[in-house]
Amino acid sequence: MAQKLSTICVQAGWKPTNGEPRILPIYQSTTFKYDTTAQMADLFDLKVPGYFYTRLQNPTNDKVAEKIAALEGGVAAMLTSSGQAANFYAVFNICQAGDHFVSAASIYGGTYNLFNVTMRKLGIDVTFVDADASEEEISKAFRPNTKALFGETIANPVLSVLDIEKFARIAHKHGVPLIVDNTFPTPINCRPFEFGCDIVTHSTTKYMDGHAMTVGGCIVDSGNFDWEKYHSKFAGLTEPDESYHGLAYTKAFGKGAYITKATVQLMRDLGSIQAPQNAFLLNIGLETLHLRVPRHCENAQKVAEFLEKQEQVAWVNYSGLKSSKYYELAQKQFTNGQSCGVVTFGLKGGREVAIKFMDSLKFCCIATHVADARTCVLHPASHTHRQLSDEQLREAGINPDLIRFSVGIEDADDIINDITQALKQCQ
């Protein structure tokens, strides 16, 4: 019988046998010892599983990745040093110079910059589309050399909700995988594979860690995309890799081909490994993920409903509100309609009033972070997205007055009281 997510959060990954540590150990070692040259050679040839250097794999990391894969319902996962690294590897694993991919325009500013600037320097082109556009309109962005479609389940910071089934239909119609960043809802509230997604990424820095202690990322493969069906399009997976004596990943590893290639090729060469210490701390956060996420959402719902009633508030965006254009989609895709603990809103008076409000908060602090136990607030146009031009800000759906309010797990009344006194300072 399949286990519930709450049990997976606590029990998956590390399964100690008789006499082993009850808690996942930190394998704080760069290297691993073997008795013979042949044993080490087999590891380097990918003939047998095992560990020889932590830049590629580490037992602590692998057990945490296994837990996240189980939470998402995937076949394999790989931890990375950050969410940015996860998104980069997820795309770069199937794209090379001369290739192209399509992405929703409303995504995290750092990811937008990664795709729009850095990956173009590598010769990989991208076309940004309005995720709310029709399937026909989005399909116009595809080219013969398009290799993937990318989106965020809940876009940071505009909180638009991705229609995963629609995006999956578009991607599969064009013979490419759908990659979805599922950071905000986490698998507790949404499992994109159940709606046709192929690859999921996470910034584990956010709700999965939950305590603002560790930076990290993760890539999870559903194992459902048929790379061999589009053999020539994904030659990096289906054709021999000369750096491994002609091994072809799909033939050697089947459903594990995508993550294996990302690990033994990209991590080998680029090295954005998550530190075992960070993976250990991440695992502690995962053990309470099923408890914290509902509390975040419960508090966020109360905050959103309160804000919607305030005269000074110009607008509120939260998919749990019936006034949200994404309310019905959220009810369909998210557990009990709960999305995440982040609310965005604007105040009458624009940017200057927004800044005064934020500066007037007491314990709800200004921080370049989101989705941990403590309530924090950010003004994206001034902070995380300040590298974007006004035109790019508008394209990403970010207004100058947008306040991103990450609701923590404190008492909801205390959070609302802090908002109330800050609003009074702006009158």
C-alpha positions in Angstrom: 0.0 0.0 0.0 1.3 3.4 -1.0 2.3 5.5 2.0 0.8 8.9 2.7 2.9 12.1 2.1 3.2 12.7 5.9 4.8 9.3 6.4 7.1 9.8 3.4 8.3 13.1 4.9 9.4 11.3 8.0 10.3 7.9 6.9 11.5 7.9 3.2 15.1 8.0 2.1 17.3 6.8 5.0 16.2 3.3 6.1 18.6 2.1 8.8 19.1 -1.6 9.3 20.0 -3.4 12.5 22.6 -1.4 14.5 22.8 1.5 12.1 22.1 5.1 13.2 18.4 6.0 13.5 19.1 9.5 12.1 20.5 10.0 8.6 24.3 10.4 9.1 26.4 13.2 7.6 28.9 11.6 5.3 31.4 14.4 5.7 34.0 13.0 3.4 35.3 14.0 0.0 36.4 10.5 -1.0 35.5 6.9 -0.4 38.0 4.0 0.0 38.2 0.8 -2.1 40.4 -2.2 -1.9 41.3 -2.7 -5.6 41.9 -0.7 -8.7 39.3 -2.8 -10.5 36.6 -1.8 -8.0 37.3 1.9 -8.6 37.5 1.4 -12.4 34.1 -0.1 -12.4 32.7 3.0 -10.6 34.3 5.4 -13.1 32.9 3.3 -16.0 29.4 3.4 -14.4 29.2 -0.4 -14.4 28.3 -0.6 -10.7 26.7 1.9 -8.3 28.7 3.4 -5.5 30.6 6.4 -4.3 34.1 7.7 -5.0 33.9 11.5 -4.9 31.3 13.7 -3.2 31.3 16.2 -6.2 29.3 13.5 -8.0 27.4 11.7 -5.3 27.3 11.4 -1.6 25.2 9.0 0.6 23.7 11.8 2.7 22.6 13.7 -0.4 21.3 10.6 -2.2 19.0 9.6 0.7 17.5 13.1 0.9 17.1 13.2 -2.9 15.4 9.8 -2.7 12.9 11.3 -0.1 12.1 14.2 -2.4 11.6 11.9 -5.4 9.2 9.8 -3.3 7.3 13.0 -2.3 6.9 14.0 -5.9 6.2 10.5 -7.2 9.3 10.5 -9.4 11.8 7.7 -10.2 15.0 9.6 -9.4 16.3 12.9 -8.1 19.5 14.9 -7.7 20.3 17.6 -5.1 22.1 20.7 -6.3 23.8 23.6 -4.5 20.8 26.0 -5.1 17.5 26.3 -6.9 19.2 28.3 -9.6 21.6 25.4 -10.2 18.6 23.0 -10.4 16.9 25.0 -13.0 20.1 25.5 -15.0 20.9 21.8 -14.9 17.4 20.8 -15.7 17.4 22.7 -19.0 21.1 22.3 -19.8 20.9 18.5 -19.4 18.9 18.4 -22.7 20.0 21.7 -24.4 23.3 22.7 -26.0 24.5 25.5 -28.2 22.2 26.0 -31.1 19.1 24.7 -29.3 16.1 26.6 -28.1 13.5 26.3 -25.3 10.2 28.0 -24.4 9.5 29.5 -20.9 6.6 31.2 -19.2 7.5 34.9 -18.8 6.1 35.1 -15.3 8.9 33.3 -13.4 11.4 34.2 -10.6 13.6 37.2 -11.7 16.8 35.2 -11.1 15.6 32.4 -13.4 14.4 34.9 -16.0 17.9 36.4 -16.0 19.5 33.0 -16.1 17.5 32.1 -19.2 17.5 35.5 -20.9 21.1 36.5 -20.4 23.5 33.7 -19.3 22.1 30.8 -21.3 22.0 33.0 -24.4 25.8 33.5 -23.9 26.1 29.7 -24.0 24.3 29.7 -27.4 20.9 28.4 -26.1 18.0 30.6 -27.1 14.7 31.1 -25.3 11.3 32.5 -26.1 9.1 33.8 -23.3 5.4 33.4 -23.5 2.3 34.5 -21.6 1.4 31.3 -19.6 -2.3 32.4 -19.7 -2.3 32.6 -23.5 -4.1 29.9 -25.6 -2.5 26.7 -26.6 -2.4 27.9 -30.1 -0.7 31.1 -29.2 2.0 29.4 -27.1 2.6 26.8 -29.7 3.7 29.5 -32.1 6.9 30.0 -30.0 8.1 26.4 -30.8 10.8 25.8 -33.4 12.3 22.6 -34.9 15.2 23.0 -32.4 13.0 23.5 -29.3 14.0 21.1 -26.6 11.8 21.9 -23.5 8.9 24.0 -22.1 9.4 25.5 -18.7 7.1 27.1 -16.1 6.6 27.7 -12.4 3.6 26.0 -10.6 3.1 29.3 -8.8 5.1 32.1 -10.3 7.4 34.1 -8.0 6.5 36.8 -7.2 3.3 37.5 -9.2 1.6 34.3 -7.9 0.1 33.4 -11.3 -0.9 29.7 -11.3 0.3 27.5 -14.1 -2.2 25.3 -15.9 0.0 22.3 -15.8 -2.2 20.1 -17.9 -2.4 22.7 -20.7 1.4 23.2 -20.7 1.9 19.4 -20.7 -0.3 19.1 -23.7 1.6 21.8 -25.6 5.0 20.3 -24.7 4.0 16.8 -25.7 2.4 17.9 -28.9 5.8 19.3 -29.9 7.8 16.3 -28.6 9.5 17.9 -25.7 9.4 17.5 -21.9 7.6 19.9 -19.6 9.9 21.2 -16.7 8.0 22.7 -13.8 9.5 24.6 -10.8 7.3 23.4 -7.9 9.0 25.4 -5.1 6.1 27.3 -3.8 3.3 24.7 -3.4 5.8 21.8 -2.7 4.5 18.2 -3.2 2.4 18.6 -0.1 0.0 20.9 -2.1 0.8 19.9 -5.7 2.4 17.0 -7.5 2.9 18.2 -11.1 3.6 14.7 -12.4 -0.1 13.8 -11.8 -1.0 16.6 -14.3 1.4 15.5 -17.1 4.7 17.3 -16.1 7.9 15.4 -16.9 10.6 17.0 -14.7 10.2 19.0 -11.5 12.7 21.3 -9.9 12.8 22.9 -6.5 14.6 25.6 -4.6 14.9 23.5 -1.4 16.0 26.7 0.3 12.4 27.6 0.7 9.6 25.6 2.3 11.5 22.3 2.1 14.2 23.6 4.4 11.7 25.9 6.0 14.1 27.6 8.5 16.3 29.8 6.2 19.3 27.8 7.2 20.5 26.1 3.9 20.7 27.0 0.3 19.9 24.1 -2.1 18.0 22.8 -5.0 16.7 19.5 -6.4 15.7 18.0 -9.8 13.2 15.2 -9.9 12.5 13.0 -13.0 9.1 11.4 -13.4 10.6 8.7 -15.7 7.6 9.2 -18.1 9.1 11.1 -21.0 10.1 8.8 -23.8 13.5 10.1 -24.9 14.0 7.3 -27.4 10.8 8.2 -29.2 12.6 11.5 -30.2 16.0 9.8 -30.5 17.7 12.4 -32.7 16.3 15.4 -30.8 17.8 14.2 -27.5 21.0 12.7 -28.8 22.8 13.6 -25.5 20.7 11.0 -23.8 20.2 8.5 -26.6 23.6 8.5 -28.4 27.0 7.3 -27.1 28.8 9.6 -24.6 32.4 9.4 -25.5 33.4 10.7 -22.1 32.1 7.4 -20.8 33.5 5.1 -23.4 30.5 5.3 -25.7 27.8 4.6 -23.1 24.3 5.6 -24.1 22.2 6.7 -21.1 18.8 5.6 -22.2 20.1 2.1 -23.1 22.2 1.7 -19.9 19.8 3.3 -17.4 16.3 3.3 -18.8 14.0 5.5 -16.7 17.1 6.7 -14.8 18.8 8.1 -17.9 18.0 11.8 -17.3 19.1 12.0 -13.7 22.1 9.8 -14.3 23.4 12.0 -17.1 22.8 15.1 -15.0 24.8 13.6 -12.2 27.7 11.9 -14.0 28.2 14.5 -16.7 26.9 17.9 -15.5 27.8 17.5 -11.8 31.1 16.0 -12.8 32.0 19.0 -15.0 30.2 21.9 -13.3 30.2 20.7 -9.7 27.2 22.5 -8.1 26.9 19.9 -5.5 24.9 20.4 -2.3 27.1 20.1 0.8 26.3 17.0 2.9 25.8 19.2 6.0 23.2 21.2 4.1 21.5 18.0 2.9 21.3 16.8 6.5 19.7 20.0 7.6 17.3 19.9 4.6 16.2 16.4 5.7 15.3 17.8 9.1 13.1 20.4 7.4 11.5 17.8 5.2 10.4 15.8 8.3 7.9 18.6 9.2 7.0 19.8 5.7 3.6 18.2 5.9 2.9 20.1 9.2 4.3 23.5 8.2 2.9 23.9 4.7 -0.8 23.8 5.8 -0.1 26.3 8.6 1.6 28.6 6.2 -1.5 28.4 3.9 -4.0 28.8 6.7 -2.3 31.9 7.9 -1.9 33.3 4.4 -5.6 32.8 3.7 -6.4 34.8 6.8 -4.0 37.6 5.9 -5.3 37.8 2.3 -8.9 38.0 3.5 -7.9 40.7 5.9 -6.1 42.7 3.3 -8.9 42.5 0.9 -11.1 44.4 3.3 -8.7 47.3 4.0 -9.5 50.7 2.4 -5.7 51.4 1.9 -5.2 48.3 -0.1 -5.5 48.7 -3.9 -5.4 45.0 -4.8 -4.7 41.5 -3.3 -3.5 38.5 -5.2 -3.9 35.1 -3.6 -5.4 32.1 -5.4 -7.3 31.1 -2.2 -9.5 34.2 -2.6 -12.6 33.7 -4.7 -11.9 37.0 -6.3 -8.7 35.5 -7.8 -8.7 34.7 -11.5 -6.8 31.5 -10.6 -9.2 30.3 -7.9 -10.8 27.5 -9.9 -7.5 26.3 -11.2 -6.1 26.3 -7.7 -9.0 24.2 -6.5 -8.3 21.7 -9.2 -4.5 21.5 -8.9 -3.8 22.1 -5.2 -4.6 20.0 -2.2 -7.7 21.5 -0.6 -7.2 24.4 -2.9 -4.2 25.5 -0.8 -1.4 27.0 -2.8 1.4 28.4 -0.6 2.0 31.0 2.2 2.9 33.9 -0.1 0.5 36.8 -0.7 1.1 39.8 -2.9 -0.7 43.1 -2.7 -0.4 46.8 -3.6 -1.2 49.9 -1.6 -2.9 53.0 -2.8 -0.2 55.6 -3.4 2.1 53.2 -5.2 5.8 52.6 -4.6 6.6 55.2 -2.0 3.7 54.1 0.2 4.7 50.4 -0.2 8.2 51.2 1.0 6.9 53.2 4.0 4.6 50.3 4.9 7.4 47.8 4.9 9.7 50.1 6.9 6.9 50.4 9.5 6.5 46.7 10.2 7.8 45.4 13.6 8.5 41.7 13.6 7.5 41.0 10.0 11.0 41.7 8.6 12.4 42.8 5.3 14.4 40.0 3.9 15.6 38.7 0.5 13.9 35.4 1.2 10.6 33.7 1.1 8.9 30.6 2.4 10.4 30.0 5.8 8.9 29.8 9.3 9.2 33.6 9.9 7.0 36.1 8.2 9.0 38.3 5.9 8.3 41.0 3.2 10.0 42.2 0.0 9.5 44.8 -2.6 10.5 43.0 -5.8 10.9 46.1 -8.0 13.4 47.4 -5.5 15.1 44.2 -4.6 15.0 40.8 -6.3 13.9 42.1 -9.7 15.8 45.4 -9.8 18.0 44.1 -12.6 15.0 44.0 -14.9 14.0 47.0 -17.1 10.5 48.5 -16.6 9.5 46.8 -19.8 10.7 43.4 -18.5 9.0 44.1 -15.1 5.7 44.6 -16.9 6.2 41.5 -19.0 6.8 39.5 -15.8 3.6 41.1 -14.3 5.4 43.0 -11.6 4.0 46.4 -10.7 6.0 49.1 -8.9 3.7 48.8 -5.9 3.8 45.0 -5.6 4.6 43.8 -2.1 5.5 40.2 -1.6 4.4 39.1 1.8 5.6 35.6 2.9 3.4 34.6 5.7 5.1 32.5 8.4 3.8 30.1 10.9 3.5 32.5 13.8 0.0 33.3 15.2 -2.1 34.7 12.4 -3.5 37.4 14.8 -0.1 38.7 15.6 0.8 38.9 11.9 -2.4 40.8 11.1 -1.8 43.1 14.1 1.6 44.0 12.8 0.1 44.7 9.3 -2.6 46.9 10.9 -0.1 49.1 12.8 2.1 49.5 9.7 -0.9 50.5 7.6 -1.8 53.2 10.2 1.7 54.6 9.8 0.9 55.2 6.1 -2.3 57.1 6.6 
